[in-house]
Amino acid sequence: MKRFIKGEDRNQGALFPEALDDYIAEDNPVRVIDVFVDELDIGRLGFGRIEPKVTGRPAYHPSMLLKLYIYAYLNRVQSSHRIEREAQRNVELMWLTERLSPDHKTIAGFRKDNGKAIRGVCREFVVLCRRLNLFTQALVVIDGSKFKAANNRYRNFTRTKMTRRLAQVEASLDRYFEQLEQADREESSIADVKTINLKDKIATLKQEMARLGALEVQMQETPDKQVSLTDPDARSMKSRGNGIVGYNIQTAVDAEHHLIVAHEVTNKGSDHGQLTPMATKTREAMDAEDLTVIADAGYFKRTDSLSCHESGITAFVLRSPNLGNRTKTSFGKKDFRYLPEKDEYRCPTNERLIWRMTSEEAGLIVHRYWSANCQTCTLKSRCTTGKERRVTRWEHEAILEAMQERLECDPEIMRVRRQTVEHPYGTLSYGWGRPTF
């Protein structure tokens, strides 16, 4: 064992530093947690048990438990039992909690009872970042990601699942009844045992039918016709082609430092309709008058684009192409040029498509344009199979056209989206070891 670095003898006496503070370096992040929490107004944020009771066993101060919670989150420790053990053996936590080590029930109860106040702490962190001028660009990227809940998919019921499950139970009942009739025709001791077993199975299935009937009534009373037994708030949704029972987490990420400015936990299966609420929440968090948001095609919604425009928020949202029956040789709506001064369209053959009618579709006011010369057009076969080619225009279509023009003038903006918003999700999934709540 020569010429190797040797450790110290375990039986050798040692002189440890006199103060616990000597173990913590000056640039250790745990000091930031300590200062940040001490500067918070715990009572204003809504934490409970600020004022101690006169009688009974003294409680832990909420600020100490909050420091413990933040440290555990930053160090990928989510179990209350593991946090309890870390508080007893981790030197950094001993310094942060001043050698206090609450039990796991106290830690879990603090997290359960102060969810709203902890979200307030997240807002205070965003305010701190704003004071440090970390959001000078006022450019954020909005995106969502699906996270699995602690609810097995077999304990989630939708209309389709309920119909399929009831059909399975009925098929099993029919099969058992047929086997029971066959057993009744047999005269033997084996047939008697088989009959008893079949009757027990039939009774169990009848109980299952009654349970499913009660669940179906409960499911019909919910707005989205869905019930989750383990986690009532979780919902069935598609994720990467597969179905999961979980949540759709919305985040707005700062493009300069990749900080999550705003977040929201939803149980809606798609990002459709989430642009306006997330953009509004982000602007409030950043306290910015002018805000630019970037999102993918899943967020495209006409009314959201209008709301952002009216609120002064500049949106870059990809528009899903509506190809319909279009082929490579046919004309799309892009091939028809709108003339705002005349309120009419020009087709590829320079024919005029004038305004003909206005109607309401799905709550939107739309105008329709077409030409009376389509029947004699030589390119009609490439344009439409109907009597004439009709072009539909939303009353606020100019807002969508302006957004499309911004995207074409800045094609690299979507590269910024991928480089910005995918980073925090990857960090979270890697840090927790699995993308599960």
N, C-alpha and C positions, 0 to 999 in steps of 0.2 A: 504493500500500500504506500510505497514511497512516491514522492513528487505528485501527490494529489492534494487538493485543498481539503484540509481537515476541519471538522466541526469541533465545537467545545464539548468538554466532558459534561454530561447531564448532571453529575453530582457536584460540579464545581459551583461555588457560590458566586453570585453576580450582583453588581450594584446597578439597579434600574434607575432611570431618571426620576427625580423627585416629584415632578409634575406630569400629569397625563397629557398636558398640552405640548410637551416636548416630543411626543410621538407623532403629532400632526404637523405636516409641513405647511409653510406659509401659503403655498399655492394649491393646497388641497381643496377640491370642490366642496368638501363637507363644510368648510368655513363659509362658503357662499350660501349654502342652505341655512346655516345658523343665522347669518345676518339678514337674509331675505325674510325669514319667518318672524324674526324679532321686530322687523319694521312693519309687519302687517297689523291691521286693526282686526283682531280675531273676533271681537264682539260684533262689529259692523258687518263682517262677512257672514255671520249667522251661525257660528260654531256654538254648540251647546255646552252647558256646565262651566261657564266662565266664572260665575260667582260660586265659591265653595259653600257647602251646607255647614250649618253650625254643629250639627250632630252627625254621628256615623263615621265610617271609615273615610279618610281623606282620599280624594280622587286625583288622577294625573291631570296636569294642565293640558288643555287642547293644543297649545303651541308645541309642547314636547312630542305629543303623538303625531302632530302634523309633520314635524321634522323627521320623525321615524318613518312615516308613510312616504314622504318625498324621497328620502334616501333609498328606501327599498325599491321604489319605482325606478329610480335612475340606475340601480344596480341589479335589475332584472329579478327581483325577489317579489313574488306576488302572493305566496301562501302566508297566512297569518302565523302558522306554526313555525315556518322557516324564519320569519321576521323575529319571532320570540327567541329562537336559538341564536340568531345573529346578534341580537342585543346583548346576549350573555357572553359572547366570545369575540365579537368584532371590536377592535380597538377604536376605530373611527366612530362607531355607534356609541361606545362607552363615553367617548368625548362629547358627542353630539347630545346625548340624553343625560349627561352627567351621572353615568353609571346606573341609571334607572332601567329596569327590564320588565315592562308590562307583559302580562300573559296574553296568549293568542286570542282569548275571548274579548279582552279589552281592545285589542288592535282591530279585530273584526267588527266589533260593535261601533268603534269610532268611524270606521270606513262606511258602515251601513247607515249610521245616523246622520252623517254630515256630507252626504253626496252633493247637495246644492252648494254648501259652503266651500267644498273642495273645488267645484267648478268656478266659484268666485276667486279662488286663489289662482287658477289658470288665467282668469281675466286680469288679475293684478300683475301677473308675470308679463302679459302682453303690454300692459301700461308701462311697466319698467322698460321693456324693449323699445317702446315708443319714446320714452324720455332719453334713452341712449341713442336715439336717431338711427335705429336699425331698420326703419320702414320708410326711408326717404324716397324710394322709387314709387311707392303706392301701386305696385304691380304684383298681383297674386294669381295663383293657379288653383282652380277648384276641381276636385275630383272625389270620387267615392270608391269604397272598397267593401267587399262582403266579408264579414267575420262570423264564424260559426258560434252559435250559442250552446250552452250546456243543456241542450234539449235534443234527444234522439229523434230522428225523422219519423220513427214509428209512433212517437208520442205527439205528433203534429197531424192535425186533420184538416184537410180542405174538402171541397165538394167532390173533387175527383177521387181523392183518397178514400173518402167515406163511401162513395158508390162502389169502388173496387173492393173495399174491405167487407161491406155488406154482401156483395156477390160471392166472395170467398166463403163467408160463414154459411150462407144459404146452400152453396154447393156442398160444403162439408156436411150439413144437416141432411141433405138429400142422400148423400152417400151412406151416412150412418143409419138412416131409416131403412134403406135398402138392405144393408147388412143385418139390421135387426130383424127384418122380415125373414131373411134367409136363415138366421139362427133359430127363429121360432119354429121353423119347419124341421129342424134337427132335434132328435130326442137323445140327448147324452149329457153327461156332466160337464163336458167341455163347452157345449152350447149354452148351458146355464151360466157359466163363468163369462163367456163372451157376451151374453145378453146383459149381465150386470155392468160390464165395462162399457158397453155401447150406451147404455142408459146414463151412465155417469158423464160420458163425453157429450151426449145430447143435452144434458142439464147444464153443463159448462157452456156450451155454445148458445143456449137460450139466455143464460146470464150475460154472455157477451153481446147478444143481440139487444138486450135491454140496456146495457151500458152504452152501446153505440147509438141507440135511439135517443138516450138522454144527451149524449154529446152532440148529436145532430141538431137537437133543439137549441142547445147552447151556441152551436156554430152559426145557425141561422140568425141569431140575435146580434151577432157581431157585424160591424160595417163591411169588413172585407171577407166575411164568410170563412173564417179560419180560426182554429183553436189550437193552442199549444199547452200541454199539461204540465211540463216541468218548468218552463220559463214562459209565463203567459204573454209577455210582450214580444217574444221572438216570432218570426214569420218565415214561411217557406218561400224561397226565392232562388233564382238561377244564378250560378256563379261558375264561370269558365265552362259552360256547357253542362254542368252537373247541378243537381238540386241540393241545397243546404237549408237548414233551419237556423236563422241567425239574424244579423243586423246589417244595415247598409250605413257605413260610417262616412260622413261627409266632412271634408277638411278643406280649408283655404290656406295655402302655403305661400309665404313670402318668396319672391323669385330671387332676391339678392342673397339672403342668408339661409333659406330653406327652413324657416321657422313656421310652425303651425300657428297661424294668427287666430283662426276660429274653427270650431268643430261642432258637429251635431250628430247625435246617434238617432237614426231613423229606422223604422221597420218597413219602409217602402222598398219594393223589389227593384226599382230602377231609379236612375238619376233624373228622369224626366220631371220637370217642375221644381227642381232644387236650386236652380241658378239664382233666382231673385232672392229667396230667403237667405242663402249663404252669402251672396254679394252684399246684401243689406247688413247682415250681422258682421261681416268683415269690415265694412266701412265704419260702423260704430266702434268696433274694437280698435281700429287704427286711427280713428278720429281724423279721417282724410276727406276733404271736399271732393277732390278728383281721384277716382279709382279706376284702374284698368284690370279686368278679370279675363282669364283665359280658361276655356273648357273644351272638352271633346264633343263629338256629335251626339252623345247620349244626353246632353243637357239642352239640345236645341228645342226650343218651344217659342212660338211666335209671341205669345203674350209675355213671356219672360224677357224677350228682347225689347219689347215695348216698355215694360216696367223699368228695365235698366236704363234705357234711353231717357225716359221721363225723369229718372232720379239722378241723371248726370253721370252714370256709370258707363264707361266704355267697355263693350264686350267684344271678345274674339271667340266666337263659337262656330265650330265646323257645322255645316248644314248637311244633313243626310241626303244623298241624292235620291230623288224619287224617279226612278227609271221607268216604272210601269212596264209596258210592252215595247219599250224602245230598243232598237237594235243599233248596230254600228252604222248602218246606212240611213237611219231615220233621224228626224229633227227633234231636238229637245227644246225646252222652254228657253234655254240660253241662246238659241238661234233666233229668237224673236226679240227685236230691239224695241224698248219702250220709249216713247217720246212724251215727256211730261207736259210740255207746253201745249200739245194737241190732245193729250190723254188718249193715245192710241198706240198700237203696236205695228211694227213692220216685219213682215215675214221674210224668209230667205230670198223670195222672188220680188221683194220690195212692194208687195201688196199691203194695203191698209187693213188692219183689223181694228174696227171701231167699237166703242162701247155699245153694248146691247142691253144688258140688264144687271141689276144688283140684287143679291140675295144674302141670306144669313145661313151659315153652315157651321155647326158646332160652336155657336156663340160668336163667330167671326163674320164681319161684313166683307163680302167678296164681290168683285166686279168681273163680268165676263165680256170678252171681246172676240169677235170673229168677222170674217169677210164673206161677202156674197159671191165671190169669184172662185171659190175653191173647186167647184165642179169642173171648171175648164182649165184648171192648173195642170201643167205637165208633170209636176213633182208631187201631186196629191198622194200617190202610192207610198212615197217616202215620208209623208207628213201625218196622215190619218186614215183610218178605215171607215170613218163616219161620213156624214153628209158634208160637214165642214170642220176645220180645225178650230177648236175653241181654246182660248188662253184665259186662265183665271188669275186674278190679281187681288191680293189682300189690300184693304184700305190703307194699311201702314207698311206696304211692301217696300217703300223707300228706305225704311230703317234696316231691313234685311239686306237690301242691295248695298247700302253704305257699309254694313258689316262685312259683306263679301268682298267689297273693294279693299277694305283694310287688310283682310287676310291675303288677298292677291298681291298687295303692295309690300307685305311683310311675311313672306313664306316661311321664314325661320322661326316665327312666333310659336309654331307647334312643336318645334324642337325644344324650345325653352320649356314648354309644358311638360314634355316627357322627362327632361332633365331635372325639373323642379319637384313635381308632385309625386313621382314614383320613388324618390329618395326617402322621404319620411316613412312611407308604407313599408319599404324594404327594411329600414332600420328597425321598425316596430316588430315586424315578423321575425327578424333575426334575433332581436333582443329577447323576445318572450319565448323563443324556441318553437312556437307554433302559432298560427293565426287564429286563435280561439279565445273567446271571452270566457 
